C-alpha cells in the first residue's frame, strides 16, 4: 500500500501547541492550508529538538555568503503566532522526524513519520543484513520559508518552556501540588 503523504508546500499556518495543564500536556504539530488541517502528536523532547535544529539550520544559512537568501536573525513581527491550536484530530503519533533544507525553493522541510511497530510488518532487506524496513503508512511533509521557520522555532521553544518550573536543587519539574527531592548522598 502506498504511503499517504499529508503535504503542505506553503501552509497558511504551522505551529506546535499543547493541550492540557503543565505536567500532563500533550504536544501537537499542526499545519493548515485553507480549511485543510493536519495534526500529529509529538513528544515534548521532539518539539524542543525540532525547534533547536531549525534555528541551527537558519543560523548556518545566515553565515553563508549566499546573497540570494535573506534569513531573519529574529522572528519577523508579522509572523508571530500566539493563537491556540485549531480543533485537534490526530492523524498519528510521531515516531521519527526529518528536517532538511530545499535550496531550490529556499524552504525548511519538516517530515513527521508515525510510530512504527517493527513486529507488524517489516521484512529483512534484500541484502540479508537483518535490518527491518517498514514502509510508513502515512507521513506529514511541511515546507516553510525561512521567516515562517524562525517564527515556528521561537513559538515552539516558548511552548516547551511554558511547562512546570524546574527545581533549582534537583533539576526536575516541580508539581503544582508539591515537590520532594533527594540530594545525592541522602539515605
Buried (B, 14 or more C-beta within 10 A) or exposed (E): EEEEEBBBEEBEBBBBBBEEEBEEBBBBBBBBBEEEBBBBBBBBEBBBBBBBBBBEBBEEBBEEEEEEBEBBEEBEEEBEBEEEBEEBEEBBEBBEBEBEBEEEEBBBBBBBBBEBEEEEEBEEEEEEEEEEEBEBBBBBBBBBBBBBBBBBBBBBBEBBEEBBEEBEEBEEEBEEEEBEEEEEEEE
